[in-house]
């Protein structure tokens, strides 16, 4: 059954909307303002949010950003003050529609119907994307077997793999097959927030906890209660915050920032990392007790170069996925054979991007080897001879393989770290750290004067 959250400071509007949607069979929650709506909204439960724009405290735009950051719920904004900049801002921030009061119930219901159709289409798109989990190589099948085994338990899971291998897709698979599938799936990127904000993002904060905290706010742990919390790139977790995370994992309880009131949650934890946590422990950057707590069920995903035969299947899948409706796309046998010789340092993500670009630029229904000859292959993915395959397996450690991968990618990009990061699917900070860690040659040093455009994003 669809579940709706209504946020409006007009009691008459709230009552009318609630009665109308309950009559249509919806489950309805109401909030008198955006602040209350924040606390009542639950990712994975609410299908739709209808909110007024101008409300005291948290306004409709803030609520929209909150919903967009933690869920796939649709948002419709209502306002009595129509202006073009606000409408543009609403659509740019992800609102499904922007309606001006007074709005008839017929128009609102028609809009809701359209929004739900689009949401269903997005859900089907995700299912199609999830088909990229398929593959028949032994290494990939073994990883999926382990993921399905993990789903049958409530134990925490650690997925270790290179960037672009499908860590989040596998995490979502584990969630969908688990006992927590009826709850929300909430993801937080541990590398995306500075230490000062990550604690609040994870555990929430009390009012007045820090400058600008004008109201209490739940964190991702609370929002994920009843479902699954994905700690993406947990290896980037600041060392000072790791003890609090460890306690939250062990006890499933924590205190909001600035509060001594304990919050208890029922969640499944899945963590992912594209770096070796064992190496981070040796360097003193990751607590061993936290590693052991996360690593209850380890799941290792193989890089694309170790999935013999899967490149062809994945390429054909992406061609079907990205082909325009009514236009069947076929990849030539010559092109498929060439794709199988590429190193794909960015793994499945890089392959998907290449096929998407090749399909978009192809005027006909068949994509041939000219997709390579016309430079559509990402920089740094020059053909790789089959003789290189044993080079990765002839007794080399994982650390040495990683060092070679970063060195090759930086060579291919002329030392441009931003381009190397994009190809590898990692952050620019990770590339900088690896250059220092592996002591790569001076030619890899990032030169501000030579790559000003990329340096601006550092």
C-alpha positions in Angstrom: 0.0 0.0 0.0 1.3 3.5 -0.9 2.2 5.7 2.1 2.1 9.5 1.9 3.6 12.2 4.1 1.9 15.6 4.1 3.7 18.7 5.4 1.7 22.0 5.6 1.3 24.6 8.3 -2.3 25.3 7.1 -4.6 23.0 9.2 -7.4 23.3 6.6 -5.1 22.1 3.8 -3.7 19.3 5.9 -7.1 18.0 6.8 -8.4 18.2 3.3 -5.5 16.4 1.8 -5.4 13.7 4.5 -9.2 13.0 4.0 -8.9 12.9 0.2 -6.0 10.5 0.1 -7.2 8.2 2.9 -10.4 7.9 0.9 -8.3 6.7 -2.1 -6.8 4.0 0.1 -3.5 5.6 1.0 -1.8 5.4 4.4 -1.3 9.0 5.4 1.0 10.8 7.9 0.8 14.5 8.5 3.2 17.1 9.9 2.5 20.7 10.9 5.8 22.0 9.5 9.0 20.9 7.8 10.7 20.2 11.1 8.1 17.7 12.2 8.1 16.2 8.7 11.8 15.5 8.9 11.3 13.5 12.1 8.3 11.6 10.7 9.7 10.8 7.3 11.1 7.2 6.9 13.1 6.2 3.8 11.7 3.1 2.2 8.3 3.5 3.8 7.0 6.7 2.3 6.3 6.5 -1.4 5.4 10.2 -1.7 5.8 13.5 0.1 3.5 16.5 -0.5 4.9 19.6 1.1 4.2 23.3 1.3 7.2 25.5 0.3 6.9 28.3 2.9 6.8 26.9 6.4 8.4 28.0 9.7 11.7 26.3 10.5 12.5 23.8 7.8 10.9 24.9 4.5 9.8 22.7 1.6 13.2 23.0 -0.2 15.1 21.8 2.8 12.7 18.9 3.3 13.1 18.1 -0.4 16.8 17.9 -0.1 16.5 15.7 3.0 14.2 13.3 1.3 16.4 13.2 -1.9 19.5 12.5 0.1 18.2 9.4 1.9 15.5 7.8 -0.3 13.8 7.4 -3.7 10.5 8.8 -2.5 8.8 11.3 -4.9 8.2 14.9 -3.7 5.6 17.4 -4.9 5.9 21.0 -3.8 2.9 23.2 -3.2 3.1 27.0 -2.9 0.8 30.0 -2.8 3.7 32.2 -4.1 4.4 31.3 -7.6 7.7 32.4 -9.1 9.9 31.1 -11.9 13.2 30.9 -10.0 11.6 28.8 -7.2 10.1 26.4 -9.8 13.4 26.0 -11.6 15.1 25.4 -8.2 12.5 22.8 -7.2 12.9 20.8 -10.4 16.7 21.1 -10.3 16.8 19.8 -6.8 14.7 16.8 -7.7 11.1 17.7 -7.1 8.7 15.6 -9.2 6.3 18.6 -9.6 5.7 22.2 -8.4 2.1 23.2 -8.1 0.6 26.6 -7.3 -2.2 27.0 -4.8 -5.1 26.9 -5.0 -4.9 23.5 -6.7 -7.8 21.3 -7.5 -7.9 17.8 -6.1 -8.4 16.5 -9.6 -5.2 18.2 -10.8 -3.3 17.0 -7.7 -4.4 13.4 -8.1 -3.5 13.5 -11.8 -0.1 14.7 -10.9 0.3 12.1 -8.3 -0.6 9.4 -10.8 2.0 10.7 -13.2 4.6 10.8 -10.5 3.9 7.2 -9.4 4.2 6.0 -13.0 7.6 7.7 -13.3 8.6 6.2 -10.0 7.6 2.7 -11.2 9.6 3.3 -14.3 12.7 4.3 -12.2 12.2 1.1 -10.2 12.1 -1.0 -13.3 15.3 0.8 -14.5 17.0 -0.1 -11.3 16.0 -3.7 -11.8 17.4 -3.6 -15.3 20.6 -2.0 -13.9 20.7 -4.8 -11.3 20.8 -7.3 -14.1 24.5 -6.3 -14.5 25.0 -8.6 -11.5 24.7 -11.5 -13.9 27.9 -13.1 -15.2 29.0 -16.7 -15.5 32.6 -16.5 -14.6 33.5 -18.8 -11.7 34.9 -15.9 -9.7 31.7 -13.8 -10.1 29.4 -16.7 -9.4 31.3 -17.5 -6.2 31.0 -13.9 -5.0 27.2 -14.0 -5.6 26.8 -17.3 -3.8 28.6 -15.7 -0.8 26.3 -12.6 -1.0 23.2 -14.8 -1.0 24.5 -16.7 2.0 25.1 -13.5 3.8 21.5 -12.4 3.1 20.2 -15.3 5.0 21.7 -14.1 8.2 21.6 -10.9 10.3 25.4 -10.7 10.6 27.2 -7.6 9.4 28.9 -7.8 6.0 32.1 -6.3 4.7 32.4 -6.0 0.9 36.0 -5.5 -0.3 36.5 -4.7 -3.9 38.0 -2.2 -6.4 35.9 0.8 -7.4 33.4 0.1 -10.2 32.9 -3.6 -9.4 29.3 -3.2 -8.2 29.6 -3.1 -4.5 26.4 -1.1 -3.9 24.4 -3.3 -6.3 25.6 -6.4 -4.3 24.7 -4.6 -1.0 21.2 -3.9 -2.3 20.9 -7.6 -3.4 21.8 -8.7 0.1 19.2 -6.3 1.5 16.4 -7.4 -0.9 17.0 -11.1 0.0 17.3 -10.4 3.8 14.8 -10.4 6.7 15.2 -6.5 6.7 13.9 -6.2 3.1 10.7 -4.6 4.3 12.6 -1.7 5.8 14.6 1.1 4.2 18.0 0.8 2.5 20.0 3.9 3.5 23.5 4.6 2.2 26.1 7.0 3.5 29.4 7.7 1.8 32.0 8.0 4.6 34.4 9.7 2.2 32.0 12.4 1.3 31.8 14.3 4.6 34.5 16.0 6.7 35.0 14.6 10.1 33.1 17.5 11.7 30.0 16.6 9.8 30.2 12.8 9.5 29.3 12.2 13.1 26.1 14.3 12.8 25.3 12.6 9.4 25.6 9.1 11.0 24.2 9.7 14.5 22.2 12.9 14.2 22.4 15.8 16.5 20.5 17.6 19.3 19.3 21.2 19.0 22.2 23.6 19.7 24.8 20.8 19.4 26.9 23.1 17.2 26.6 26.5 15.4 23.7 26.3 13.0 22.0 23.3 14.7 18.7 25.1 15.2 16.8 21.9 15.5 17.3 18.3 16.4 17.9 16.0 13.5 18.1 12.2 13.2 21.1 10.6 11.5 21.4 7.8 9.0 21.4 5.1 11.8 18.0 6.2 12.9 16.7 6.6 9.4 17.7 3.1 8.5 16.1 1.5 11.6 14.2 -1.6 10.6 16.2 -1.9 7.4 19.8 -1.8 6.2 22.5 0.8 6.6 25.3 0.8 4.0 28.6 2.4 5.2 30.1 3.1 1.8 34.0 3.4 1.7 34.2 2.8 5.4 38.0 2.8 5.1 37.8 6.6 4.8 36.2 6.8 8.3 38.2 9.3 10.5 40.2 7.5 13.2 38.7 9.7 15.9 35.1 8.7 15.0 35.8 4.9 14.8 35.3 4.2 18.6 31.8 5.6 18.5 31.0 3.7 15.3 32.3 0.5 17.0 30.0 1.0 20.0 27.0 1.6 17.7 27.8 -1.6 15.8 28.2 -3.7 19.0 25.3 -2.4 21.0 23.0 -1.0 18.2 22.7 2.1 20.3 24.3 5.5 20.4 23.9 9.1 21.5 23.1 11.9 19.1 25.7 14.6 18.9 25.2 17.0 21.8 22.8 14.7 23.6 23.1 12.1 26.4 19.9 10.4 25.5 20.5 6.9 24.1 18.9 5.9 20.8 18.4 2.2 20.0 18.0 0.9 16.5 17.3 -2.4 14.8 19.4 -2.4 11.6 21.6 -4.6 9.3 25.0 -3.2 8.6 26.8 -3.6 5.3 30.2 -1.9 4.8 32.1 -1.5 1.6 35.7 -0.5 0.9 37.9 -0.1 -2.2 41.1 -0.2 -0.1 42.7 -2.9 2.0 41.6 -2.4 5.6 44.4 -4.7 6.7 46.9 -2.3 5.2 45.1 0.6 6.9 45.4 -1.2 10.2 49.1 -1.7 9.7 49.4 2.0 9.0 47.5 2.9 12.1 44.6 4.4 10.1 41.9 1.8 11.0 41.1 0.2 14.3 41.5 -3.6 14.3 38.6 -4.2 16.6 36.3 -2.2 14.2 37.6 -4.3 11.3 36.8 -7.5 13.1 33.3 -6.2 14.0 32.6 -5.4 10.4 34.2 -8.4 8.9 31.8 -11.0 10.2 30.9 -12.1 6.7 33.5 -11.0 4.1 32.4 -10.7 0.5 35.1 -10.2 -2.1 34.1 -9.0 -5.6 36.5 -9.8 -8.4 37.7 -7.0 -10.7 36.5 -7.2 -14.3 39.9 -8.4 -15.6 39.4 -11.6 -13.5 35.9 -12.3 -14.9 36.8 -14.2 -18.0 33.9 -14.1 -20.5 31.8 -11.6 -18.6 32.9 -8.6 -20.6 31.0 -9.7 -23.6 27.8 -10.5 -21.7 27.9 -7.2 -19.8 28.6 -5.2 -22.9 25.6 -6.7 -24.7 23.5 -6.1 -21.6 24.5 -2.4 -21.5 23.8 -2.0 -25.2 20.2 -3.2 -24.6 19.9 -1.0 -21.5 21.0 2.2 -23.2 19.5 1.7 -26.6 16.6 4.0 -27.4 13.1 2.5 -27.3 12.2 0.8 -30.5 15.9 0.8 -31.8 17.7 -2.5 -31.3 21.4 -2.1 -30.7 23.9 -4.7 -31.7 27.6 -4.8 -30.9 29.7 -6.2 -33.7 31.7 -9.4 -33.1 34.9 -7.6 -33.9 34.1 -4.9 -31.3 33.2 -7.5 -28.6 36.4 -9.3 -29.2 38.4 -6.1 -28.8 36.5 -5.1 -25.7 37.6 -8.4 -24.1 41.3 -7.4 -24.6 40.9 -4.2 -22.6 42.3 -3.9 -19.0 39.2 -1.9 -17.8 40.9 -0.3 -14.7 37.5 1.3 -13.9 35.9 -2.2 -14.0 32.2 -2.6 -14.8 31.5 1.1 -14.4 34.0 2.0 -17.1 32.7 -0.6 -19.4 29.1 0.7 -18.9 30.2 4.3 -19.6 32.0 3.2 -22.8 29.0 1.3 -24.1 26.6 4.1 -23.3 28.7 6.6 -25.1 29.2 4.3 -28.1 25.5 3.6 -28.4 24.6 7.3 -28.1 27.0 8.3 -30.8 26.1 5.4 -33.2 23.7 6.6 -36.0 22.6 3.1 -36.8 21.5 0.0 -35.0 24.9 -1.7 -35.0 28.1 -0.5 -33.2 31.3 -1.6 -34.8 35.0 -1.5 -34.0 35.0 2.2 -35.2 33.8 3.0 -31.7 37.4 2.3 -30.6 39.0 3.9 -33.6 37.1 7.1 -33.2 38.4 7.5 -29.7 35.3 6.6 -27.8 37.2 4.3 -25.5 38.2 6.2 -22.3 41.8 7.4 -22.0 44.0 4.9 -20.3 42.2 1.8 -21.7 44.5 0.9 -24.6 44.3 -2.6 -25.9 45.8 -5.1 -23.5 47.4 -8.3 -24.8 46.5 -11.6 -23.3 50.1 -12.0 -22.4 49.5 -9.5 -19.6 47.0 -11.7 -17.8 49.7 -14.0 -16.1 51.4 -10.8 -14.9 48.7 -10.2 -12.4 48.7 -13.8 -11.1 52.4 -14.8 -11.0 52.8 -14.7 -7.3 52.2 -10.9 -7.0 50.7 -9.6 -3.7 47.4 -7.7 -3.8 49.4 -4.6 -2.8 51.8 -5.0 -5.8 48.9 -5.5 -8.2 47.3 -2.3 -6.9 50.5 -0.4 -7.3 50.8 -1.6 -10.9 47.2 -0.6 -11.6 47.7 2.9 -10.3 51.0 3.3 -12.1 49.6 2.1 -15.4 46.6 4.4 -15.1 48.7 7.4 -14.3 51.1 6.6 -17.1 48.1 6.5 -19.5 46.8 9.9 -18.3 50.2 11.6 -18.4 50.2 12.0 -14.6 46.8 13.7 -14.5 45.5 12.5 -11.2 41.9 13.8 -11.8 41.6 11.8 -15.0 43.2 8.8 -13.3 40.7 9.1 -10.4 37.8 9.2 -12.9 39.0 6.1 -14.8 39.6 4.2 -11.6 36.3 5.3 -10.0 38.0 6.5 -6.9 38.3 9.9 -5.2 41.2 12.3 -6.1 42.3 12.0 -2.5 42.6 8.3 -2.9 44.9 8.8 -5.9 47.1 11.3 -4.0 47.3 8.8 -1.1 48.3 6.0 -3.4 51.0 8.0 -5.1 52.6 8.7 -1.7 52.0 5.1 -0.4 53.5 3.4 -3.3 56.3 6.0 -3.9 55.4 6.4 -7.5 57.9 8.2 -9.8 58.1 12.0 -10.0 56.4 12.0 -13.4 53.2 11.2 -11.6 53.4 14.3 -9.4 50.4 16.5 -10.0 51.4 19.7 -11.7 49.1 22.7 -11.0 50.4 24.7 -14.0 49.8 21.9 -16.5 46.4 20.7 -15.4 44.7 23.8 -14.1 41.2 22.6 -15.1 41.5 19.4 -13.1 43.3 21.0 -10.2 40.3 23.2 -9.6 38.4 20.1 -8.5 41.1 18.8 -6.1 
